[in-house]
Amino acid sequence: MAGVIAMSQMQRNGPVQGSGDAWSVEAATGLHVSGADLYLAVLHRSGARIEVRSLDRRAMTAAAADRAGGSQDQKPREAGDGNRAGCHIAAMPISDVMTRWWAMPRTDPERFRRMVAHRLEADLPVPAETVVWDCRCDDKAGGGPSNVLVQVVRSERVSSFLQELKHHGLRVDMLTTEAEALGALWRHGLEPGRRDGAGVDVLILASDREWSVAVLDGQLVRAVRRLPFDAAEPQRMYQACRQAIEIEQPMRHVRSVRWCAMPEVDAFRHLLSEWLEAPVEPIGCGPQLVGADGEPLGAQEVALYGPAIGLALVGLFERPSVVCLAGQREDRPAAVHRWWDPYLAYPWRWTAAAVGLALLAGAIHWWALSSETRRMLVLQTESQRPEAVIGKLEPQIRALERIRTWRLDVQGVVAELCAKVPGDVVISSVQLSREKVFVIKGTSGDPQKVYKLVEDLRGSKRFTNVRPGRTEPGRGGAFTLTAELAGVRKVTAGEGRRLR
C-alpha cells in the first residue's frame, strides 16, 4: 500500500516450517488461533474480486488428529486445509504482543529503523536481545511527524508458538500480529463507509464467544482487545468495550464506531451505543469480497472468521509491508541462489586481477623490508659513536641535576610541620601562595597550643619569619599562620644562565 513502509529486526531467509511451491499472490490462507480453536480462511484473488474458498473452525487437538490420519470414515479436507493453499499467514496471540504507538519525524528508511531501535531499547522492560520486533509507519499527507506502530514479542514465545503450530501439522510462511490482521480486513475487506474528518475509528467484531475491539488511527490499528462474551452480564461487556477504547483515545476523539456481529449478538448494539455515548453503525463486507457461491460474505462469517480473513488478505495484498515477526516477506529464490553468476561469467578477469594484486603485494612488502633495513643500519651506525650519544644526553643530564639541586623538598617540609603540631591542634590546609608565603590553617580549642606551635616553627631550620596571621577563639578556635621556607629564593633570568 502506498505511503506505508515496514522494517524488521530479523533476517528472513526461508519459510518458517516446511517447504512448498513459490509464493503466489493469487491464493493465501489465514491461520488464527483463539483459545483452543483454530480458524482457517482460504482466499483466492482474481483481478479485483476476492473469493473466500473455505472457512473452517476446528479444535487444535482435531488438527493434530488430521495430521496423524484421523479415523477411516473421516472425509478429506478441501482447500481449507491449512497446508495446501498458497502462502500461509498466522498471527501471534494478542496477549503475547507488546504494542507501542509513537509519532516520529520523517526520514530515510535506514535512519528511521535505527531511531525506532534506539527508542525501543530504552522503552523495553527486558533486554533487546530477547525479543523480536517490527514496525510500520503510516505516512499521512502533509508535513509533520509520522505515526509508527511498533510491536514486540519475546523470542521464546515466537519459537514456542511456531512449534505448537508445527506440532499440529500447520505450515507457516510468515508470522504477524492480530493488529495487522484486523487492519487488512478494514482496508481491503469491509465497506469503505465515511472515514473523513479527524479522530480514530473503532471496529468491533462480535461473535457468540468473544468480541474483538480494534482502535484504528488512519490506516493502522493502534490497539486490539479481545473480550470474552457473557450474555448474562452485558453491562460488564459494555464497560470493557468503553475502557478498551478510552485507553487509547477519549470518546470525544472517536470518529466512528463500526459494528459487525453474528445475528444472536446483534441485539446488543443499541445498548452498547448508549454506553459509548456514540452511534454504533453496522458495517458489512465490500462488494469485492464474496463467498464460494459468488454472494457477498455475511456479517456472521466476518464476525467469526474476521481475523483469519484479514490474515489471508495480508498474504494477498500487504505481505511486503506488513509487520513480520518470523518467516519472510517475499520468496526470492533466484536472487538468493544465483547472485554470484554475473561475477563467474568472466573467470579470466578475476585471475588477472588476482595475479596483479599478488604482484602489488609483493612489491609493497619488498619496499617495506628495504626501508626498515636502511633505518636499522643508520641507527646501528649512530649507536657506535659514543660522543654523539653523550652529546645528545648532556642537556637532559644537566637539567636533571638542576632539578635535584633546586627543587623543593615537599615531603620533608610536610614531615617537619607534622612533627611540630601538638595533639590538640588540627591542620585543615597547607598552601604556598603566589608571594612564596607558606600559609597554614587549622583549628584548636586551646589558644596556648597555637602560640606553642608558632614558637616551635620559629625554632625549626626549615621555616623563617613565622607569625600568626589570625586567630578566632570564639569561632571554633580557627587560626591562620604564615611562614617562609628557609633557603628558597626566586631565581632571575640572569641567575638561571649562570647556573647552567
C-alpha positions in Angstrom: 0.0 0.0 0.0 1.3 3.4 -1.0 2.8 5.5 1.8 3.4 2.6 4.2 6.9 1.2 5.0 7.8 -1.6 7.3 11.1 -2.7 8.8 12.2 -5.8 10.8 15.0 -6.8 13.1 15.1 -10.4 11.8 16.8 -11.9 8.8 14.2 -13.9 6.8 15.8 -16.4 4.5 13.1 -19.0 4.1 9.8 -20.3 5.3 9.3 -21.0 9.0 8.0 -24.5 8.7 8.1 -27.0 5.8 8.5 -26.2 2.2 6.4 -25.8 -0.9 6.0 -24.0 -4.2 6.9 -20.4 -4.6 4.6 -18.0 -3.1 1.8 -16.8 -5.3 -0.3 -13.6 -4.6 -3.3 -15.3 -6.1 -4.0 -17.5 -3.1 -3.5 -17.2 0.7 -4.5 -18.9 3.8 -5.0 -17.2 7.2 -4.5 -19.2 10.4 -5.9 -17.6 13.5 -5.7 -19.2 16.9 -8.3 -18.2 19.5 -8.1 -20.1 22.8 -8.2 -23.8 21.9 -9.8 -23.2 18.5 -8.1 -22.8 15.1 -9.8 -20.6 12.4 -8.8 -21.0 8.8 -9.7 -18.9 5.8 -8.6 -19.6 2.3 -8.9 -16.7 -0.2 -8.3 -16.6 -3.9 -7.9 -13.4 -5.9 -8.9 -12.9 -9.5 -8.5 -9.2 -10.5 -10.4 -7.0 -8.2 -12.6 -10.0 -7.0 -11.6 -11.8 -3.8 -13.3 -15.2 -3.4 -13.5 -16.9 0.0 -13.0 -20.6 -0.9 -13.2 -22.0 2.5 -13.9 -21.1 6.1 -13.1 -23.7 8.8 -13.1 -23.8 12.6 -11.6 -26.8 14.4 -10.1 -27.6 17.8 -6.3 -27.7 17.9 -6.5 -31.3 19.1 -8.5 -32.1 16.0 -5.9 -30.5 13.8 -3.3 -32.9 15.3 -5.6 -35.8 14.7 -5.9 -34.8 11.0 -2.1 -34.8 10.8 -1.9 -38.3 12.3 -4.5 -39.6 9.8 -7.8 -39.5 11.8 -10.5 -42.1 11.6 -11.3 -44.2 8.5 -14.7 -42.6 7.9 -13.4 -39.1 8.0 -13.5 -37.5 4.6 -10.6 -35.5 3.3 -10.4 -31.7 3.7 -10.9 -29.4 0.8 -8.9 -26.3 0.0 -9.4 -25.1 3.6 -6.7 -27.4 4.9 -4.0 -25.3 6.4 -1.3 -27.0 4.4 -2.3 -26.7 0.7 -3.5 -23.2 -0.4 -0.9 -20.5 -1.3 1.1 -18.7 1.3 0.1 -19.3 5.0 -0.1 -16.3 7.3 -0.5 -16.7 11.1 -0.8 -14.2 13.9 0.7 -14.2 17.4 -2.0 -14.1 20.2 -2.5 -10.5 21.2 -1.7 -11.4 24.9 1.9 -12.0 23.9 2.4 -8.8 21.9 3.6 -5.5 23.3 2.5 -2.6 21.2 3.8 1.0 21.1 2.4 3.9 19.1 4.8 6.8 18.5 4.9 9.9 16.4 8.4 10.2 14.8 9.9 12.6 12.3 10.1 11.5 8.6 13.5 10.4 7.3 15.0 7.7 5.1 14.2 4.1 6.0 17.6 3.1 7.3 17.9 6.0 9.7 14.3 5.6 10.6 14.9 2.0 11.6 17.9 3.0 13.8 15.7 5.7 15.5 13.0 3.2 16.3 15.5 0.6 17.6 17.2 3.1 20.0 13.8 4.3 21.3 12.5 0.8 21.7 15.7 -0.4 23.5 15.2 2.4 26.1 11.5 1.6 26.5 11.8 -2.2 26.8 11.4 -3.8 30.2 13.6 -6.8 29.0 17.0 -6.9 27.2 16.6 -6.2 23.5 18.4 -9.5 22.6 15.5 -11.5 24.0 12.7 -10.0 21.8 11.7 -9.9 18.1 10.2 -6.6 16.9 8.9 -5.0 13.7 7.3 -1.6 12.9 5.1 0.0 10.4 4.8 3.7 9.5 1.7 5.4 8.2 2.8 8.5 6.2 -0.1 10.8 6.2 -0.5 13.6 3.6 1.2 16.9 4.5 4.1 17.7 6.8 4.6 16.8 10.4 5.6 13.5 12.1 4.5 10.1 11.0 2.6 7.6 13.2 4.6 4.5 13.9 3.2 1.1 15.1 5.8 -0.9 16.9 5.1 -4.5 18.0 7.4 -6.6 20.2 7.2 -10.3 21.2 9.6 -12.3 23.3 11.7 -14.7 21.1 10.9 -17.7 23.2 7.1 -17.1 22.7 7.6 -16.9 19.0 9.5 -20.1 19.0 7.0 -21.9 21.2 4.0 -20.7 19.2 5.6 -21.9 15.9 6.5 -25.2 17.5 2.9 -25.6 18.6 1.6 -24.9 15.1 4.2 -27.3 13.7 3.0 -29.9 16.2 -0.5 -29.6 14.8 0.8 -30.1 11.3 0.4 -26.5 10.1 2.9 -24.8 7.8 3.5 -21.1 8.4 5.2 -18.8 5.8 5.0 -15.7 7.8 4.1 -14.7 11.4 2.4 -11.3 12.0 0.0 -9.9 14.6 -3.7 -9.6 15.1 -3.5 -5.9 14.7 -2.2 -6.3 11.2 -5.0 -8.9 10.5 -7.8 -6.6 11.5 -6.1 -3.7 9.7 -6.0 -5.6 6.4 -9.6 -6.6 6.9 -10.5 -2.9 7.5 -8.6 -1.7 4.4 -9.4 -4.5 1.9 -12.4 -6.5 3.1 -15.0 -4.1 4.6 -17.2 -1.3 3.1 -15.2 1.9 2.9 -18.0 4.0 4.6 -17.4 7.5 5.8 -13.8 7.9 7.0 -13.3 11.6 6.6 -12.5 14.1 9.4 -10.2 13.9 12.4 -10.2 11.3 15.0 -9.9 7.5 15.3 -12.2 4.7 14.2 -13.3 1.7 16.2 -14.1 -1.7 14.7 -15.9 -4.3 16.8 -16.3 -7.9 15.6 -18.9 -9.5 17.9 -19.3 -13.3 18.0 -21.1 -15.5 20.5 -17.7 -16.3 22.2 -15.7 -13.1 22.2 -15.7 -9.5 20.9 -12.6 -8.1 19.2 -12.3 -4.3 19.6 -9.8 -2.6 17.3 -8.9 1.1 17.5 -7.7 2.5 14.1 -5.8 5.7 13.6 -5.8 6.4 9.8 -4.9 3.1 8.1 -3.2 1.4 11.1 -4.6 -0.4 14.1 -3.3 1.2 17.3 -4.6 -1.5 19.7 -6.7 -4.7 19.7 -8.6 -6.1 22.7 -10.3 -9.5 22.8 -13.1 -9.6 25.4 -14.8 -12.8 26.3 -18.6 -12.5 25.8 -21.1 -13.3 28.5 -24.7 -12.7 27.6 -25.7 -12.9 31.3 -23.7 -9.7 32.1 -23.9 -7.4 29.1 -23.1 -4.3 31.2 -19.7 -5.7 32.0 -19.1 -6.2 28.3 -20.2 -2.6 27.5 -17.9 -1.2 30.2 -15.0 -3.3 29.0 -15.5 -2.0 25.4 -15.5 1.6 26.5 -12.4 1.1 28.6 -10.6 -0.6 25.7 -11.4 2.5 23.6 -10.6 5.1 26.1 -7.2 3.5 26.9 -6.1 4.8 23.5 -8.3 7.9 22.9 -11.1 9.7 24.8 -14.6 9.1 23.4 -14.8 12.7 22.1 -12.0 11.9 19.7 -13.7 8.8 18.2 -14.8 9.5 14.7 -17.0 6.3 14.1 -17.8 3.0 15.8 -18.4 0.2 13.2 -20.1 -3.0 14.2 -20.1 -6.4 12.6 -21.8 -9.1 14.7 -23.5 -12.5 14.5 -27.3 -12.4 14.5 -27.7 -13.6 18.0 -25.4 -10.9 19.3 -26.7 -8.0 17.1 -29.4 -7.1 19.6 -26.7 -5.7 22.0 -25.7 -3.0 19.5 -28.2 -0.4 20.7 -27.4 -0.7 24.4 -23.7 -0.6 23.5 -24.3 2.7 21.7 -25.8 4.2 24.9 -22.8 3.1 26.9 -20.3 4.5 24.5 -22.4 7.7 24.0 -21.7 7.4 20.3 -23.6 5.9 17.4 -22.6 2.2 16.7 -23.1 1.7 12.9 -23.2 -1.8 11.3 -20.7 -2.5 8.6 -20.6 -5.2 6.0 -18.2 -6.7 3.5 -17.2 -4.8 0.4 -18.5 -5.9 -2.9 -15.1 -7.4 -3.8 -15.2 -10.0 -1.0 -17.6 -12.8 -2.0 -18.1 -16.4 -0.9 -17.7 -19.6 -2.9 -21.2 -19.2 -4.3 -20.5 -15.7 -5.6 -22.7 -13.9 -3.0 -21.3 -11.2 -0.7 -19.9 -12.6 2.6 -22.3 -12.2 5.5 -21.8 -10.4 8.8 -21.8 -13.8 10.7 -18.8 -15.1 8.8 -16.9 -11.8 9.2 -17.6 -11.7 13.0 -16.4 -15.2 13.5 -13.6 -15.5 10.9 -12.6 -11.8 10.6 -9.0 -12.2 11.9 -8.4 -15.2 9.7 -9.8 -13.4 6.7 -7.6 -10.4 7.5 -4.5 -12.6 7.6 -5.3 -14.1 4.2 -5.8 -10.5 2.9 -2.3 -9.7 4.3 -1.0 -12.6 2.2 -2.8 -11.3 -0.9 -2.0 -7.5 -0.7 0.4 -6.5 2.1 3.0 -9.2 2.5 6.0 -7.0 1.6 5.0 -4.2 4.0 3.2 -5.9 6.9 4.7 -6.3 10.4 6.6 -9.5 10.2 7.8 -11.4 13.4 9.1 -14.6 11.7 9.3 -16.1 8.2 9.9 -14.0 5.1 8.1 -11.2 3.4 8.7 -12.5 -0.2 10.1 -15.6 -1.8 13.2 -14.7 -3.9 15.0 -18.0 -4.5 16.6 -16.8 -7.8 18.1 -13.7 -6.2 19.4 -15.7 -3.2 21.0 -18.6 -5.0 22.4 -17.0 -8.2 23.7 -13.6 -7.2 27.3 -14.6 -8.0 26.5 -15.8 -11.6 27.5 -12.4 -13.2 30.8 -12.5 -11.4 31.6 -16.0 -12.6 30.9 -15.2 -16.2 34.4 -14.0 -16.9 36.9 -16.0 -14.8 40.0 -14.9 -16.7 39.4 -11.3 -15.5 39.3 -12.4 -11.8 42.5 -14.5 -12.5 44.3 -11.4 -13.9 43.1 -9.3 -11.0 44.4 -11.8 -8.5 47.8 -12.0 -10.2 48.1 -8.2 -10.3 47.2 -7.9 -6.6 49.7 -10.6 -5.7 52.5 -8.7 -7.6 51.5 -5.4 -6.0 51.5 -7.0 -2.5 55.0 -8.5 -3.1 56.4 -5.1 -4.3 54.9 -3.3 -1.2 56.4 -6.0 1.1 59.9 -5.7 -0.5 59.8 -1.9 -0.3 58.8 -2.1 3.4 61.6 -4.6 4.3 64.2 -2.5 2.4 63.2 0.7 4.2 63.3 -0.9 7.6 66.7 -2.4 6.9 68.1 1.0 5.9 66.7 2.6 9.1 68.2 -0.2 11.3 71.7 0.3 9.6 71.5 4.1 10.3 70.6 3.6 13.9 73.4 1.0 14.4 76.0 3.3 12.9 74.9 6.2 15.1 74.9 4.0 18.2 78.6 3.1 17.6 79.6 6.7 18.2 79.7 7.3 22.0 80.4 11.0 21.8 77.3 11.6 19.7 75.1 9.7 22.3 76.6 11.6 25.2 76.3 14.9 23.4 72.5 14.3 22.9 72.1 13.2 26.5 74.1 16.1 28.1 71.3 18.7 28.1 69.0 16.2 29.8 71.6 15.3 32.4 72.3 19.0 33.3 68.5 19.6 33.6 68.1 16.7 35.9 71.0 17.9 38.1 69.4 21.3 38.3 66.1 19.8 39.4 67.7 17.7 42.1 69.7 20.8 43.4 67.0 23.4 43.4 63.6 21.6 43.7 61.6 22.0 46.9 61.6 19.1 49.3 57.8 19.0 49.8 57.9 15.7 51.7 60.5 17.0 54.2 58.6 20.3 54.7 55.3 18.5 55.5 57.0 16.0 57.7 58.7 18.8 59.7 55.4 20.6 60.1 53.6 17.5 61.3 56.3 16.8 63.8 55.8 20.3 65.4 51.9 20.1 65.5 50.6 19.4 69.1 48.0 16.8 69.6 45.1 19.2 70.2 45.7 21.2 67.0 44.0 20.1 63.7 45.6 21.4 60.5 42.9 21.9 57.8 45.1 23.2 54.9 48.7 24.0 53.9 49.2 26.3 50.9 52.1 28.0 49.2 50.8 31.4 47.9 52.0 33.4 44.9 54.1 35.5 47.1 56.1 32.4 48.2 54.5 32.5 51.6 53.7 29.3 53.4 50.0 29.6 54.8 48.9 27.1 57.5 45.2 27.0 58.5 43.7 24.9 61.3 41.6 24.8 64.5 42.4 24.4 68.2 40.4 24.7 71.3 43.3 25.9 73.3 44.9 29.2 72.1 48.1 28.4 74.0 48.6 25.5 71.8 48.6 27.8 68.7 51.3 30.0 70.2 53.3 27.0 71.2 53.1 25.8 67.5 54.4 29.2 66.4 57.3 29.0 68.8 58.2 25.5 67.7 58.1 26.5 64.0 60.4 29.5 64.7 62.9 27.2 66.2 62.9 24.9 63.1 65.6 25.3 60.5 63.1 24.9 57.6 60.8 27.9 58.4 61.7 31.6 58.9 59.6 34.7 59.6 56.8 32.7 61.3 54.0 34.8 62.6 50.3 34.3 63.4 48.0 35.8 60.9 44.6 35.5 62.5 43.0 33.6 65.4 39.3 33.2 66.2 38.9 31.6 69.6 35.1 32.4 69.6 34.5 30.6 66.3 35.7 27.1 66.9 39.3 28.1 67.5 40.2 28.7 63.8 43.6 30.2 63.2 45.9 31.1 60.3 49.7 31.1 60.4 52.2 32.4 57.8 55.8 31.5 57.3 58.6 31.4 54.7 60.7 28.5 53.7 64.3 28.8 54.6 66.8 28.6 51.7 64.2 29.3 49.0 64.7 32.3 46.8 63.5 33.4 43.4 65.9 32.7 40.5 66.1 35.5 37.9 66.8 35.0 34.3 70.4 36.1 34.6 71.0 33.7 37.6 69.5 30.9 35.6 72.1 31.4 32.8 74.9 31.4 35.5 73.6 28.2 37.0 74.0 26.4 33.6 
